[in-house]
Amino acid sequence: MKERLQKLFHNRTFRIVLICVAALLLLLAVWRIFFPSKAQSTSGSYKPTELESRLSQILSEIDGVGQTTVMIGEENGVPVSAIIVFDGADAILTRMRVIEAAANALGIPQTDVLVYPSV
């Protein structure tokens, strides 16, 4: 058995095929690590909480805001901050309305609400 294995490894074609298979496996491993498929991506698996969904729906009703995405930071189940991204026109009045509405809805200071226009 040992002789057959040594003879097999001395075969040049076998060594080339073995190196190619190893390189292909290494390439596949690198591809899966650095380029995960969409199914493996964790960014799309986040589900907004009920409070985030409700606030997003309310903010979308404000004139000039459009669609919104809301993330609420909580400590011990109590809202302490919010980040809001909206699709509407980037105007100071729109931002002020969104900040004021979100701060009042969550019961947090307006300084703890960050508002950004969508790209």
Backbone torsions as a table, in degrees:
resi	resn	phi	psi	omega
1	MET	NA	-42.7	-179.3
2	LYS	-64.8	-39.2	178.9
3	GLU	-63.4	-41.6	-178.8
4	ARG	-64.5	-38.7	178.7
5	LEU	-67.5	-41.9	178.1
6	GLN	-64.0	-39.9	178.8
7	LYS	-65.0	-38.0	179.7
8	LEU	-65.9	-41.2	179.4
9	PHE	-72.6	-22.2	175.8
10	HIS	-78.4	-15.1	178.3
11	ASN	-73.0	121.2	-175.7
12	ARG	-64.0	-41.7	-179.3
13	THR	-62.6	-41.6	178.9
14	PHE	-62.8	-42.2	179.1
15	ARG	-63.6	-41.1	179.5
16	ILE	-64.1	-44.6	179.3
17	VAL	-64.2	-41.4	179.5
18	LEU	-62.8	-43.0	178.4
19	ILE	-65.4	-41.1	178.8
20	CYS	-63.8	-42.2	178.7
21	VAL	-64.8	-42.4	178.2
22	ALA	-63.8	-42.0	178.5
23	ALA	-64.4	-40.0	178.4
24	LEU	-64.7	-42.0	177.6
25	LEU	-64.5	-40.1	177.6
26	LEU	-64.9	-42.9	177.9
27	LEU	-62.2	-41.6	178.3
28	LEU	-63.9	-41.4	178.9
29	ALA	-64.2	-44.0	178.8
30	VAL	-63.8	-42.1	179.8
31	TRP	-60.6	-45.0	-178.3
32	ARG	-68.3	-30.2	179.8
33	ILE	-76.1	-47.3	-174.1
34	PHE	-90.8	-18.0	179.7
35	PHE	-131.8	70.9	-178.7
36	PRO	-66.6	150.4	178.9
37	SER	-71.8	164.0	-178.1
38	LYS	-61.9	-31.4	179.5
39	ALA	-66.8	-30.3	-179.8
40	GLN	-86.1	-15.4	-177.1
41	SER	-65.3	133.3	-178.1
42	THR	-89.5	-17.5	-176.2
43	SER	-65.0	-32.1	-178.8
44	GLY	-85.3	-4.4	-175.5
45	SER	-92.2	-2.9	-178.9
46	TYR	-72.0	129.5	176.3
47	LYS	-108.7	124.9	178.6
48	PRO	-63.8	148.0	177.2
49	THR	-71.8	168.9	179.5
50	GLU	-62.2	-40.9	179.4
51	LEU	-63.6	-42.2	178.0
52	GLU	-63.5	-42.4	179.0
53	SER	-64.2	-43.8	-180.0
54	ARG	-64.4	-44.7	179.5
55	LEU	-64.5	-40.6	178.0
56	SER	-60.8	-41.5	179.2
57	GLN	-65.6	-42.4	179.3
58	ILE	-64.5	-45.0	-178.2
59	LEU	-66.4	-30.8	179.0
60	SER	-65.7	-20.1	179.9
61	GLU	-79.5	-15.0	-178.9
62	ILE	-72.0	139.0	-178.2
63	ASP	-59.5	125.1	176.6
64	GLY	89.1	-1.8	-175.7
65	VAL	-87.7	-46.1	-176.9
66	GLY	75.4	-152.2	-179.8
67	GLN	-70.2	145.6	179.1
68	THR	-130.7	154.2	170.4
69	THR	-124.9	129.5	-174.8
70	VAL	-123.2	136.0	171.2
71	MET	-126.9	125.9	-177.2
72	ILE	-110.4	126.4	174.8
73	GLY	-87.9	130.8	-177.2
74	GLU	-124.8	149.9	169.8
75	GLU	-129.1	121.2	-177.9
76	ASN	55.6	37.9	177.2
77	GLY	78.7	4.6	-179.2
78	VAL	-111.0	128.6	179.2
79	PRO	-62.0	134.1	178.2
80	VAL	-124.0	-18.3	179.0
81	SER	-159.5	165.4	178.6
82	ALA	-148.7	144.7	173.0
83	ILE	-121.9	129.8	-176.1
84	ILE	-128.7	129.7	175.2
85	VAL	-116.1	128.3	-177.8
86	PHE	-125.6	156.3	-176.4
87	ASP	-92.3	-11.5	-174.3
88	GLY	-72.6	-175.2	179.1
89	ALA	-66.3	140.3	-179.0
90	ASP	-82.5	92.2	178.2
91	ALA	-125.6	148.1	-177.6
92	ILE	-62.1	-37.5	179.5
93	LEU	-64.9	-40.6	177.9
94	THR	-63.4	-45.8	178.7
95	ARG	-61.0	-43.6	-179.7
96	MET	-62.6	-40.8	178.5
97	ARG	-63.6	-43.4	-179.8
98	VAL	-64.9	-45.1	179.6
99	ILE	-60.9	-47.3	-178.3
100	GLU	-63.8	-44.2	-179.4
101	ALA	-64.8	-44.9	-178.6
102	ALA	-66.3	-43.6	-179.8
103	ALA	-62.4	-43.0	178.9
104	ASN	-68.2	-38.8	-179.5
105	ALA	-66.6	-36.8	-177.5
106	LEU	-92.5	-14.6	-178.7
107	GLY	72.0	37.4	179.3
108	ILE	-123.5	161.4	177.6
109	PRO	-64.2	149.8	-179.7
110	GLN	-63.8	-25.0	179.4
111	THR	-69.9	-16.3	179.8
112	ASP	-94.2	8.2	178.1
113	VAL	-111.9	120.7	178.4
114	LEU	-107.4	132.1	-176.4
115	VAL	-125.7	132.1	-178.8
116	TYR	-134.5	142.2	173.1
117	PRO	-76.0	150.4	177.3
118	SER	-74.2	155.0	-179.5
119	VAL	-78.2	NA	NA
